[in-house]
Amino acid sequence: MNHQYQTAGLNLPHLNKTDKLHRILNARVGSIDMNFNSQNLPYWNAAYFGLNQVNIFNESSLAEQIEIVEICNRNLLEEAYLIEKAGVGYMAKMVTLAETTEERMLYALFAADEAIHLSQISHYVPNPELVNTNNPFLQLLQEVLENQEKSVLLFILQIVLEGWGLSHYRNLAAYCQNSQLAAIFQGFLQQESRHHATGVTLFEKISLSPVNQQTIIETLTLFLQMVQVGPQSVVAAMEKVKGHLSQPQKIKIFQQLDSQTHSSTRLQTLRSLIHNPNTNIFIQELEARGAFQPLPPEKCVLN
């Protein structure tokens, strides 16, 4: 286990399914009656990822198309699993940082929400132990969660990222082809909305130090850069199945995915989450850095 990231807990192992603790846990969080007849179907189809607009995808064999869509589906599920896993650790940490009894009680309840979400989504991740935690977004999430002060945690994780998660889960629920999984994501929304609103309320009472202001700006810059470069995971899924793609091929794929519109929509959502009367300095600095501008396809191809 990587003890450097105990709070995020992304690499915490799972118990064997026969362990008695599973019975106790299931009695508390509830078990899911999996509809195994639908497990081999893609939860989100090719159009959800914009793949139906990509020539290389459309010219691929049916087997290749199925594999690409399956990888994209797995990426979404594994990301949700890891975010909820980190969410349990975040809420547990905020219990210890609470400054009033009521705040501590709220975060204890929120930790229970995240634990139930994690239990539900885990059923759709066949091999949780094999999920790859080595990507830039997760590394950033871990660094913030392990090392930053309460005010930074509140703003980055509970206001911006949980607010972002609301939009993301709403979208996943709306376009999911499996009614049971769609209902699970839909069920996340009420709790996640409460978590986000609590973060906004608590942040209003905080006076940020110049150091913490700068930390938030630098962290947001890194996160927004990941959004600016478009749907990297979709292109990576295609390359995994099709083999090496040249730079001109990747540029064409980003063009056909309409990556600038894809990124612009998400950047504007994030801008609205960042903006409030107490954070004008964040917006001004991020705009000066061009952080809300999506990159053109030719600049989305990363080395």
C-alpha positions as CSV (number, residue, x, y, z in Angstrom):
1,M,0.0,0.0,0.0
2,N,1.1,3.5,-0.7
3,H,1.1,5.1,2.7
4,Q,1.8,8.5,1.2
5,Y,-1.9,8.6,0.1
6,Q,-3.7,7.2,3.1
7,T,-6.4,9.8,3.2
8,A,-7.4,9.6,-0.5
9,G,-7.2,5.8,-0.1
10,L,-7.2,5.2,-3.9
11,N,-5.0,2.1,-3.5
12,L,-6.6,0.7,-0.4
13,P,-7.2,-3.0,-1.0
14,H,-10.6,-4.7,-0.9
15,L,-11.5,-7.7,1.3
16,N,-12.3,-11.1,-0.1
17,K,-16.0,-11.3,-0.9
18,T,-16.3,-14.2,1.7
19,D,-15.0,-12.0,4.6
20,K,-17.6,-11.6,7.4
21,L,-17.1,-7.8,7.2
22,H,-18.9,-7.8,3.8
23,R,-22.1,-9.1,5.5
24,I,-22.0,-6.4,8.1
25,L,-21.2,-3.7,5.4
26,N,-24.0,-5.0,3.1
27,A,-26.5,-4.9,6.0
28,R,-25.7,-1.2,6.4
29,V,-25.3,0.0,2.8
30,G,-27.6,-2.5,1.1
31,S,-26.8,-4.9,-1.7
32,I,-27.6,-4.5,-5.4
33,D,-29.6,-7.1,-7.4
34,M,-27.4,-7.0,-10.5
35,N,-29.2,-7.5,-13.8
36,F,-26.5,-9.8,-15.3
37,N,-28.3,-10.0,-18.7
38,S,-27.4,-6.4,-19.4
39,Q,-23.8,-6.4,-18.1
40,N,-22.3,-7.0,-21.5
41,L,-24.1,-4.1,-23.1
42,P,-22.3,-0.7,-23.2
43,Y,-23.9,1.6,-20.7
44,W,-23.1,4.6,-22.9
45,N,-23.1,4.2,-26.7
46,A,-20.6,5.5,-29.3
47,A,-22.6,8.7,-29.8
48,Y,-22.2,9.6,-26.2
49,F,-18.5,9.9,-26.7
50,G,-18.9,11.5,-30.1
51,L,-17.3,8.5,-31.8
52,N,-20.0,8.3,-34.4
53,Q,-18.5,11.5,-35.9
54,V,-15.0,10.0,-36.2
55,N,-14.1,8.5,-39.6
56,I,-11.4,6.1,-38.2
57,F,-14.0,4.7,-35.8
58,N,-16.7,4.4,-38.4
59,E,-14.3,2.6,-40.8
60,S,-13.2,0.1,-38.1
61,S,-14.5,-3.4,-37.8
62,L,-17.5,-4.1,-35.6
63,A,-15.2,-5.9,-33.1
64,E,-12.9,-2.9,-32.9
65,Q,-15.8,-0.5,-32.5
66,I,-17.2,-2.6,-29.6
67,E,-13.8,-2.7,-27.9
68,I,-13.3,1.1,-28.2
69,V,-16.7,1.8,-26.7
70,E,-16.1,-0.7,-23.9
71,I,-12.8,1.0,-23.0
72,C,-14.6,4.4,-22.9
73,N,-17.3,2.9,-20.7
74,R,-14.8,1.3,-18.4
75,N,-12.9,4.6,-18.1
76,L,-16.1,6.4,-16.9
77,L,-16.9,3.8,-14.4
78,E,-13.4,3.5,-13.0
79,E,-13.1,7.3,-12.7
80,A,-16.5,7.4,-10.8
81,Y,-15.3,4.6,-8.5
82,L,-12.0,6.3,-7.7
83,I,-13.7,9.7,-7.1
84,E,-16.2,8.2,-4.7
85,K,-13.4,6.3,-3.0
86,A,-11.5,9.6,-2.5
87,G,-14.7,11.2,-1.4
88,V,-14.9,8.8,1.6
89,G,-11.4,9.9,2.7
90,Y,-12.1,13.6,2.1
91,M,-15.3,13.5,4.3
92,A,-13.5,11.6,7.0
93,K,-10.7,14.1,7.0
94,M,-13.2,17.0,7.2
95,V,-14.7,15.3,10.3
96,T,-11.4,15.7,12.0
97,L,-11.1,19.4,10.8
98,A,-14.6,20.4,11.9
99,E,-14.8,23.5,14.1
100,T,-18.3,22.9,15.6
101,T,-20.3,19.9,16.7
102,E,-22.9,20.4,13.9
103,E,-20.1,20.6,11.2
104,R,-18.6,17.4,12.5
105,M,-22.0,15.7,12.4
106,L,-22.7,16.9,8.9
107,Y,-19.4,15.5,7.6
108,A,-19.9,12.2,9.3
109,L,-23.2,11.9,7.5
110,F,-21.6,13.0,4.2
111,A,-18.9,10.3,4.7
112,A,-21.8,7.7,5.0
113,D,-23.2,9.1,1.7
114,E,-19.9,8.6,-0.1
115,A,-19.5,5.1,1.4
116,I,-22.9,4.1,0.0
117,H,-22.1,5.7,-3.4
118,L,-18.8,3.8,-3.4
119,S,-20.5,0.5,-2.6
120,Q,-23.0,1.0,-5.4
121,I,-20.6,1.9,-8.1
122,S,-18.1,-0.9,-7.0
123,H,-20.6,-3.4,-8.3
124,Y,-20.0,-2.1,-11.9
125,V,-16.2,-2.3,-11.7
126,P,-15.3,-6.0,-12.2
127,N,-11.7,-5.8,-10.8
128,P,-11.3,-2.8,-8.5
129,E,-7.8,-3.9,-7.5
130,L,-6.7,-3.5,-11.1
131,V,-8.0,0.0,-11.6
132,N,-5.2,2.4,-12.7
133,T,-4.8,5.3,-10.4
134,N,-1.9,6.8,-12.3
135,N,-3.3,9.7,-14.3
136,P,-2.8,13.5,-13.9
137,F,-6.3,14.3,-12.5
138,L,-6.1,11.6,-9.8
139,Q,-2.5,12.7,-8.9
140,L,-3.7,16.2,-8.5
141,L,-6.7,15.1,-6.4
142,Q,-4.5,13.1,-4.1
143,E,-1.9,15.9,-3.7
144,V,-4.6,18.4,-2.7
145,L,-6.4,16.0,-0.4
146,E,-3.3,14.9,1.5
147,N,-1.4,18.2,1.7
148,Q,-3.7,21.3,1.7
149,E,-5.4,23.2,4.4
150,K,-9.1,23.2,5.1
151,S,-9.9,26.4,3.2
152,V,-8.2,25.0,0.0
153,L,-9.9,21.6,0.4
154,L,-13.3,23.3,0.8
155,F,-12.9,25.3,-2.4
156,I,-11.1,22.9,-4.7
157,L,-12.8,19.7,-3.7
158,Q,-16.2,20.5,-2.3
159,I,-17.2,23.6,-4.3
160,V,-15.4,23.2,-7.6
161,L,-15.0,19.4,-8.0
162,E,-18.3,18.3,-6.3
163,G,-20.1,21.0,-8.3
164,W,-18.5,19.6,-11.5
165,G,-19.4,16.1,-10.4
166,L,-23.1,17.1,-10.2
167,S,-23.1,18.1,-13.8
168,H,-21.1,15.0,-14.8
169,Y,-23.4,12.6,-12.9
170,R,-26.5,14.2,-14.3
171,N,-25.2,13.7,-17.8
172,L,-24.2,10.1,-17.1
173,A,-27.6,9.3,-15.7
174,A,-29.4,11.0,-18.6
175,Y,-27.6,9.0,-21.3
176,C,-27.0,5.7,-19.6
177,Q,-28.6,2.8,-21.4
178,N,-28.9,0.6,-18.3
179,S,-31.8,1.7,-16.1
180,Q,-30.4,0.4,-12.9
181,L,-27.1,2.2,-13.3
182,A,-28.9,5.3,-14.5
183,A,-30.9,5.3,-11.3
184,I,-27.8,4.9,-9.2
185,F,-26.2,8.0,-10.8
186,Q,-29.5,9.9,-10.5
187,G,-29.6,8.9,-6.8
188,F,-26.2,10.5,-6.2
189,L,-27.4,13.9,-7.2
190,Q,-29.4,14.9,-4.1
191,Q,-26.5,14.0,-1.7
192,E,-23.8,15.6,-3.9
193,S,-25.9,18.8,-4.2
194,R,-26.1,18.9,-0.4
195,H,-22.3,18.4,-0.1
196,H,-21.6,21.2,-2.6
197,A,-24.0,23.6,-0.9
198,T,-22.5,23.0,2.5
199,G,-19.1,23.7,1.0
200,V,-20.3,27.0,-0.4
201,T,-21.9,28.0,3.0
202,L,-18.7,27.1,5.0
203,F,-16.4,28.9,2.5
204,E,-18.3,32.1,2.9
205,K,-17.2,32.3,6.5
206,I,-13.5,31.8,5.7
207,S,-10.9,34.5,5.2
208,L,-8.2,33.2,2.8
209,S,-4.6,34.0,3.3
210,P,-2.6,35.2,0.3
211,V,-0.7,31.9,0.3
212,N,-3.9,29.9,0.2
213,Q,-5.3,32.2,-2.5
214,Q,-2.3,31.5,-4.7
215,T,-2.5,27.7,-4.0
216,I,-6.1,27.7,-5.2
217,I,-5.2,29.6,-8.3
218,E,-2.2,27.3,-9.2
219,T,-4.3,24.2,-8.5
220,L,-7.2,25.4,-10.6
221,T,-4.8,26.3,-13.4
222,L,-3.6,22.7,-13.5
223,F,-7.1,21.3,-13.5
224,L,-8.4,23.6,-16.2
225,Q,-5.4,22.7,-18.4
226,M,-6.6,19.1,-18.3
227,V,-10.0,20.2,-19.5
228,Q,-8.6,22.6,-22.2
229,V,-7.0,19.7,-24.1
230,G,-10.3,18.0,-24.9
231,P,-11.4,14.3,-24.6
232,Q,-8.0,12.7,-24.3
233,S,-9.3,9.5,-22.9
234,V,-11.4,8.9,-26.0
235,V,-8.5,9.3,-28.3
236,A,-6.3,7.1,-26.1
237,A,-9.0,4.4,-26.2
238,M,-9.0,4.5,-30.0
239,E,-5.2,4.3,-30.1
240,K,-5.2,1.4,-27.7
241,V,-7.4,-0.6,-30.1
242,K,-6.2,0.7,-33.5
243,G,-2.5,0.9,-32.7
244,H,-0.2,4.0,-33.1
245,L,-2.0,7.0,-34.5
246,S,0.0,9.8,-36.2
247,Q,-0.2,13.4,-35.1
248,P,-2.3,14.3,-38.2
249,Q,-4.6,11.4,-37.4
250,K,-5.1,12.6,-33.9
251,I,-5.6,16.2,-34.9
252,K,-8.3,14.9,-37.3
253,I,-10.0,12.9,-34.5
254,F,-10.0,15.9,-32.2
255,Q,-11.6,18.0,-35.0
256,Q,-14.3,15.4,-35.6
257,L,-14.9,15.1,-31.9
258,D,-15.4,18.9,-31.9
259,S,-13.0,19.1,-29.0
260,Q,-13.1,22.9,-28.8
261,T,-16.9,22.9,-28.2
262,H,-16.5,19.9,-25.9
263,S,-13.9,21.7,-23.8
264,S,-15.6,25.1,-24.0
265,T,-18.8,23.8,-22.4
266,R,-17.0,22.2,-19.5
267,L,-14.7,25.3,-19.0
268,Q,-17.7,27.6,-18.7
269,T,-19.4,25.2,-16.2
270,L,-16.2,25.4,-14.1
271,R,-16.0,29.1,-14.5
272,S,-19.5,29.5,-13.1
273,L,-18.6,27.2,-10.1
274,I,-15.4,29.2,-9.4
275,H,-17.2,32.5,-9.6
276,N,-18.8,34.1,-6.5
277,P,-18.4,37.5,-4.8
278,N,-15.4,36.3,-2.7
279,T,-13.4,34.8,-5.6
280,N,-13.1,37.6,-8.2
281,I,-9.4,37.4,-7.8
282,F,-9.5,33.8,-8.9
283,I,-11.5,34.5,-12.0
284,Q,-9.3,37.5,-13.0
285,E,-6.1,35.6,-12.6
286,L,-7.3,32.5,-14.4
287,E,-8.7,34.6,-17.3
288,A,-5.4,36.4,-17.5
289,R,-3.7,33.0,-17.9
290,G,-6.2,32.0,-20.7
291,A,-7.3,29.1,-18.5
292,F,-11.0,29.2,-19.7
293,Q,-10.1,29.1,-23.4
294,P,-10.3,25.6,-25.0
295,L,-7.3,24.6,-27.1
296,P,-7.6,24.0,-30.9
297,P,-7.3,20.4,-32.1
298,E,-3.6,20.8,-33.2
299,K,-2.7,21.8,-29.6
300,C,-4.6,18.9,-28.0
301,V,-2.1,16.3,-29.2
302,L,0.1,15.7,-26.2
303,N,3.6,14.3,-26.4
